[in-house]
Amino acid sequence: MVRRWDEGRFYPSRPLGQAPFPFPCDYGLNRLVGGMSGHPALFLDRDGNLIRDHHHTCREDQIELIPGVRPALVACLAAGYRLFILTNQSGINRGIFTWEQYLACNRRMLELLDLPAPGILEIKAAPERPDEPSLYRKPSPLFILEKIAEHGLDPARCWMTGDRVTDWEAGANAGVRSCAMRSGAASPAELAAAVGRGFAVHDDFPAFVRAELKLTF
């Protein structure tokens, strides 16, 4: 049995293609978030947030850091932020590229970032298509909630940043703050809606770090 995120609650799920059971399982948000305090953290979308978005990026030669991302991440590490990447990669299950190609792109990104320890603590990819049940496909908050519990993070000092609606909703669903980036695929209407929902909106990740985290680099 797996769990899927559906309409704001966790449900035990039947096999692929079948509807979830009509009752929530006991792995709720409050159990993971309530009463926790500790380290700050950033949950980072990959494409359109850290690297240029080529829509189903799958080749190493496509990997290009968005300007200023590396020094911004170094500043975050120096300030004590734990760094995690959470990325939807439906191109895998669509048959557009393989896990091996995806991992090769990650390796190239990490080479270009060349971050000091501890660097990126974990990268989680959700390979499912939007029509498939998934534990971790955003806007599911499960990965964020797991890392909050595992690393003793302070939800009040955690952010989810990215260029898509599913990124911002994943943060909101996890009870952390969200920032929408103009550096990727978000449309003007989506960005306007993000403002209306109270999410921060910035041109790119370095602008977010300067404005919201008050870090210089």
Secondary structure, DSSP 8 states (H G I E B T S, - for coil): -EEEEETTEEEEE-STTS---SS--S--HHHHHTT---EEEEEE-SBTTTB---SS---GGG--B-TTHHHHHHHHHHTT-EEEEEEE-TTTTTTSS-HHHHHHHHHHHHHHH---TT-EEEEEEE---TTS--SSSTT--HHHHHHHHHHTEEEEEEEEEESSHHHHHHHHHHTSEEEEESSSS--HHHHHHHHHTT-EEESSHHHHHHHHS----
